[in-house]
Amino acid sequence: MESGYNESINWRLKMRAIIWLLILAVVVFLGYRYYQKSMSDEERQVKQLEKEFSRAEDSYISAVRQTGEIGLTAIADPEAAANKVKAVRERLRQLMSELEEDKAMARARALEDRILHFCRANHIE
């Protein structure tokens, strides 16, 4: 009799944990949707450039590391990755001349600072 009671309690605890996980997942999903909808079109454009810069930054760092490895054929091209960074910087400049929203402009300025710092640190003109 007692083992059936313990199994019942364990089952209830497991169900309670599953229900709380589902509630948490719904809350996170709704928060994500709200965040996505609260961004303007201009902010989304800047966010897209932030993602492109992050990918270009990662590929540049990876390429530089690969060229520094002794005895291996370098298949990565740091110059191509640097060109990606330059392309993002140029597109950001074009976008900044078109931005009208303060929030998007602030985000674009932060990205511009990040790009300029990366270029200076890695001697990219």
PyMOL commands that set and color helices and strands:
alter all, ss='L'
color gray80, all
select helices_A, chain A and resi 2-38+41-67+78-98+102-121
alter helices_A, ss='H'
color red, helices_A
deselect
rebuild
show_as cartoon
